[in-house]
Amino acid sequence: MCTNAPEFAAQDSTQYGLKCQIEKLERYLKGLGPVYLKNADKSDFISLTGGEPSLHPDFFRLLAYFRKRLPGISIALLSNGRGFADKDFTRRLLRVAKPPFTAAVAVHGASPRIHDRVAGVKGAFKETIKGLKNLSDGLKRRVGGLEIRIVLHRLNVGELKKILEFLLKRFPAVDRYRVVVMHYEIEGMSFKNHEHLALRLSESAKAINAAGSLINRFPDLRLYHFPLCLVGRELRSRCWITLPPEDRIYPEKCAKCRAGKKCLGLMLEYYRKFGDAELKPL
């Protein structure tokens, strides 16, 4: 379900090496033309993604370099969290990753049965939860330092309530972390595996609305990629627009909606696959 395409792994690996990454950022900082594939016009954050970025042989050197060259700029690490099951690895990360820094870790289910199926690795759930515990303990004094991501698709939409209940039980200090619940994007691996993952927004929104009482127990829980008309009134303030305009569309019926541009409309690829029949202008 990863949004990054497998073609990335087929590219020349040297472009992801320490030397090339340094050259790219230095060109970017000097304004020497377009360098990065996505969000090239934004300079207020760095997102480290993959694959699994913590497996990079120069992971800590790269992280230290970005932090040094971009002091005060937010760095987000998108990770499966398994590497942080090692306490020494986590301590080293937190020494290098000075604030503002966020580790965003995906949880696919409330048990190994679902989580490991989505992750594709037996034992992943156990390592990810242990990694979250180590990150939570290490980041407890850093506001916004830990984010737990729940990406909803056909394989795990029925797990949402169970995941939230699990987090409340296992990580009761809810002020130490942020939760993001999002509808999957039809891109990369999720595009290739669409027949296994296909889920309508109305179905994931139904799961979210049914979990409203649990959602309200988290002070910072955000909903990504949801049109406001599908979300209950009391949860609409938790909806965020995080995708750029070129990845979204406002179908003709949205012109009648009072929400206007406060709503993201629909993800463009979702619209191509499913259309706009589910939308009900407010």
Secondary structure, DSSP 8 states (H G I E B T S, - for coil): --SS-GGGGGS-GGGGSHHHHHHHHHHHHTT-S---SS-TT--SEEEE-SS-GGGSTTHHHHHHHHHHHSTT-EEEEEE-SGGGGSHHHHHHHHHH--SSEEEEEE---SSHHHHHHHHTSTTHHHHHHHHHHHHHHHTTTSTT-EEEEEEE-TTTGGGHHHHHHHHHHH---GGG-EEEEEE--SSTHHHHTHHHH---HHHHHHHHHHTHHHHTTSSSEEEES--GGGS-GGGGGGEE--S-GGGEE--GGGGG-TTGGGS--EEHHHHHHH-STT----
